[in-house]
Amino acid sequence: MTYAAKFRVWRGDESGGELRDFTVDVNDGEVVLDIIHRLQATQASDLAVRWNCKAGKCGSCSAEVNGRPRLLCMTRMSLFTEAEVITVTPMRAFPVIRDLVTDVSFNYAKAREVPAFSPPAGLAPGEYRMQQVDVERSQEFRKCIECFLCQDTCHVVRDHEENKQAFAGPRFLMRIAELDMHPLDTADRQLAAQQEFGLGLCNITKCCTEVCPEHIKITDNALIPMKERVADRKYDPLVWLGSKISRRK
């Protein structure tokens, strides 16, 4: 079955732009990325969109559909009625390069700031030994495809550009939590999360979890446990006393 759908697509660049209306044919089983490609082929050959795998695994085609951060390749047209006007815009939290393509270099800069995995001194590669139960908690976070939808929807950076310097965002706080939960990592992740990456700015609204295409429970399984560890270390008198005793030894 084919029908004519109404689309509003943002066209422009860093200097400005506007929403433009299109009417395009839609076939059964198609996703929004299919329609964007059809627009490129038939009506807007210069429309810029970033994509690669079209299988929900590369994270390239992140954008906003009717205001919600989504992967274009995983957003089925069957979600919308035939009479609905579908609005496709670039991710709002990042600067626009052109049309639906945004500059996500902020995320790569934050990734470089996270200290690498730090195994115990004297432990050579190939000597790492651990049980599956040791890594089950952090293994979930490895499913991240770095689509940066969680970064886009997080209002700490979405609505407050000035916070970007002090706040790493849910994707990289999750990375810090992953390393902190690793049984062989020796770096002080808790102190860094609070003082360098802005963990305290997260107010656990769970919006990052809601948009994650890999269904990672970012808030419940990474950010909240990390906040609890930081709070225990900073305010629990027994933990404070234990740290003093161990330091004296």
C-alpha positions as CSV (number, residue, x, y, z in Angstrom):
1,M,0.0,0.0,0.0
2,T,1.3,3.4,-0.9
3,Y,0.1,6.8,0.4
4,A,1.3,10.4,0.2
5,A,2.8,11.6,3.5
6,K,3.4,15.2,4.5
7,F,6.8,16.0,5.8
8,R,8.4,19.1,7.3
9,V,12.2,18.9,7.1
10,W,14.6,21.5,8.5
11,R,16.8,23.0,5.8
12,G,19.7,25.3,6.5
13,D,23.2,25.6,8.0
14,E,25.0,27.3,10.9
15,S,23.8,30.7,9.8
16,G,20.1,29.8,10.0
17,G,17.4,27.9,8.2
18,E,13.7,27.0,8.2
19,L,11.3,24.1,8.0
20,R,10.2,23.2,4.5
21,D,7.1,21.2,3.5
22,F,7.3,18.1,1.3
23,T,4.8,15.5,0.1
24,V,6.4,12.2,-0.6
25,D,5.2,8.6,-1.2
26,V,5.4,6.1,1.6
27,N,5.3,2.3,1.1
28,D,4.5,-0.4,3.6
29,G,7.4,-1.4,6.0
30,E,9.4,1.8,5.4
31,V,11.3,3.8,8.0
32,V,11.8,7.6,8.2
33,L,15.3,7.3,6.7
34,D,13.8,5.6,3.6
35,I,11.6,8.7,3.1
36,I,14.6,11.1,3.6
37,H,16.4,9.1,0.9
38,R,13.4,9.4,-1.4
39,L,13.3,13.1,-0.8
40,Q,17.0,13.3,-1.8
41,A,16.3,11.3,-5.0
42,T,13.2,13.1,-6.1
43,Q,12.9,16.6,-4.7
44,A,15.9,17.8,-2.6
45,S,19.1,16.3,-4.1
46,D,21.2,18.6,-1.8
47,L,19.5,17.5,1.4
48,A,22.3,16.6,3.9
49,V,21.8,13.6,6.3
50,R,24.3,11.5,8.1
51,W,23.8,7.7,7.9
52,N,25.7,4.5,7.4
53,C,24.4,1.0,8.4
54,K,20.6,1.5,8.3
55,A,20.4,-1.2,10.9
56,G,20.4,0.7,14.2
57,K,24.0,-0.2,15.0
58,C,26.2,2.7,13.8
59,G,24.3,5.6,15.5
60,S,24.9,7.9,12.5
61,C,21.4,8.9,11.6
62,S,20.4,10.5,14.8
63,A,17.9,13.4,14.5
64,E,14.6,14.5,16.0
65,V,11.3,13.3,14.7
66,N,8.3,15.3,15.9
67,G,10.6,16.7,18.6
68,R,11.8,13.4,20.0
69,P,15.4,12.3,19.5
70,R,15.4,9.1,17.4
71,L,17.4,7.0,14.9
72,L,15.9,7.7,11.5
73,C,16.6,4.1,10.5
74,M,14.7,2.7,13.4
75,T,11.7,4.9,13.3
76,R,9.0,3.1,11.4
77,M,6.4,5.1,9.4
78,S,3.7,2.8,10.9
79,L,4.1,4.8,14.1
80,F,2.4,7.7,12.4
81,T,-1.1,8.1,10.9
82,E,-1.4,8.9,7.2
83,A,-2.9,12.3,8.0
84,E,-0.1,13.3,10.4
85,V,2.6,15.9,9.4
86,I,6.0,14.4,10.3
87,T,8.6,17.0,11.3
88,V,12.3,16.0,11.0
89,T,14.9,18.3,12.5
90,P,18.6,18.0,13.5
91,M,19.6,17.3,17.1
92,R,19.0,20.4,19.1
93,A,21.8,20.1,21.6
94,F,24.6,20.4,18.9
95,P,25.5,23.0,16.3
96,V,24.1,22.5,12.9
97,I,26.5,21.9,10.0
98,R,23.9,21.6,7.3
99,D,20.3,20.4,7.2
100,L,20.0,17.3,9.4
101,V,23.8,17.0,10.1
102,T,25.1,18.3,13.4
103,D,28.6,18.8,14.8
104,V,28.9,16.2,17.5
105,S,32.6,16.9,18.2
106,F,31.7,17.9,21.7
107,N,31.2,14.2,22.5
108,Y,34.5,13.1,21.1
109,A,36.3,15.8,23.1
110,K,34.6,14.6,26.3
111,A,35.5,11.0,25.4
112,R,39.2,11.9,25.3
113,E,38.9,13.5,28.7
114,V,37.9,10.2,30.4
115,P,41.0,8.5,31.8
116,A,41.6,5.1,30.2
117,F,41.2,1.7,31.9
118,S,43.9,1.5,34.6
119,P,44.8,-2.1,35.5
120,P,46.8,-2.9,38.7
121,A,50.6,-2.2,38.5
122,G,52.6,-5.2,37.4
123,L,49.6,-6.9,35.8
124,A,50.6,-7.7,32.2
125,P,48.1,-8.0,29.3
126,G,46.9,-11.6,29.1
127,E,47.0,-12.0,32.9
128,Y,43.6,-10.4,33.5
129,R,41.4,-13.0,35.2
130,M,37.8,-12.4,36.3
131,Q,34.4,-14.2,36.4
132,Q,31.4,-13.3,34.3
133,V,29.6,-12.3,37.5
134,D,32.3,-9.6,38.0
135,V,31.5,-7.8,34.7
136,E,27.7,-8.4,34.4
137,R,26.8,-4.9,35.7
138,S,29.1,-3.0,33.4
139,Q,28.7,-5.3,30.4
140,E,25.3,-3.7,29.6
141,F,27.0,-0.3,29.0
142,R,29.1,-1.8,26.2
143,K,26.0,-2.0,24.0
144,C,26.2,1.8,23.5
145,I,26.4,2.7,19.8
146,E,27.3,6.3,20.5
147,C,24.3,7.7,18.7
148,F,24.4,10.6,21.2
149,L,20.6,10.7,21.5
150,C,21.0,10.6,25.3
151,Q,23.3,13.6,25.1
152,D,20.8,15.4,22.9
153,T,17.9,14.8,25.1
154,C,19.6,15.6,28.4
155,H,18.3,19.0,29.4
156,V,21.5,19.9,31.3
157,V,23.2,20.4,27.9
158,R,20.2,20.7,25.7
159,D,18.8,23.8,27.4
160,H,22.1,25.2,28.9
161,E,24.9,25.6,26.5
162,E,27.1,27.0,29.2
163,N,27.0,23.6,31.1
164,K,28.9,21.8,28.4
165,Q,32.3,22.7,29.8
166,A,31.5,21.2,33.2
167,F,29.1,18.4,32.3
168,A,30.2,15.3,30.3
169,G,26.6,14.1,29.7
170,P,25.0,10.7,30.4
171,R,27.0,8.8,27.7
172,F,30.3,9.6,29.4
173,L,29.2,9.5,32.9
174,M,28.0,6.0,32.0
175,R,31.5,5.2,30.7
176,I,33.0,6.4,34.0
177,A,30.6,4.2,35.9
178,E,31.4,1.3,33.7
179,L,35.1,1.6,34.5
180,D,34.4,2.2,38.2
181,M,32.5,-1.1,38.3
182,H,35.3,-2.9,36.5
183,P,37.0,-5.2,39.1
184,L,40.5,-4.5,37.8
185,D,40.3,-0.7,37.3
186,T,42.3,1.2,39.9
187,A,41.7,4.8,38.9
188,D,39.7,7.1,41.2
189,R,36.6,7.4,39.1
190,Q,34.3,8.6,41.8
191,L,36.2,11.8,42.6
192,A,36.6,12.5,38.9
193,A,32.9,12.0,38.2
194,Q,31.9,14.6,40.8
195,Q,34.7,17.2,40.4
196,E,35.6,17.0,36.7
197,F,32.6,15.5,34.8
198,G,29.7,17.2,36.6
199,L,27.8,14.1,38.0
200,G,26.1,16.4,40.5
201,L,24.3,18.3,37.7
202,C,22.4,15.2,36.7
203,N,19.0,15.2,38.3
204,I,18.0,11.7,37.2
205,T,14.9,12.5,35.1
206,K,15.6,9.3,33.1
207,C,15.1,11.1,29.7
208,C,18.4,9.6,28.5
209,T,17.1,6.1,29.2
210,E,13.9,6.8,27.4
211,V,15.6,7.6,24.1
212,C,18.3,4.9,24.1
213,P,17.9,2.7,21.0
214,E,19.8,-0.1,22.8
215,H,17.5,0.0,25.8
216,I,20.4,0.6,28.2
217,K,19.1,1.6,31.7
218,I,21.5,4.5,31.8
219,T,20.0,6.2,34.8
220,D,19.0,3.2,37.0
221,N,22.1,1.1,36.4
222,A,24.9,3.6,35.8
223,L,24.2,7.1,37.0
224,I,22.2,6.4,40.2
225,P,24.7,3.8,41.5
226,M,27.5,6.2,40.7
227,K,25.8,9.0,42.6
228,E,25.3,6.6,45.6
229,R,29.0,5.7,45.6
230,V,30.0,9.4,45.5
231,A,27.6,10.2,48.3
232,D,28.8,7.3,50.5
233,R,32.4,8.4,50.0
234,K,31.7,12.0,50.8
235,Y,29.1,11.9,53.6
236,D,29.1,8.4,55.2
237,P,31.1,8.7,58.4
238,L,32.1,5.1,58.4
239,V,33.4,5.3,54.9
240,W,35.3,8.5,55.8
241,L,36.8,6.9,58.8
242,G,37.8,3.8,56.8
243,S,39.6,5.9,54.3
244,K,41.5,7.7,57.0
245,I,42.6,4.4,58.6
246,S,43.7,2.9,55.3
247,R,45.6,6.1,54.4
248,R,47.4,6.0,57.7
249,K,48.5,2.5,57.1
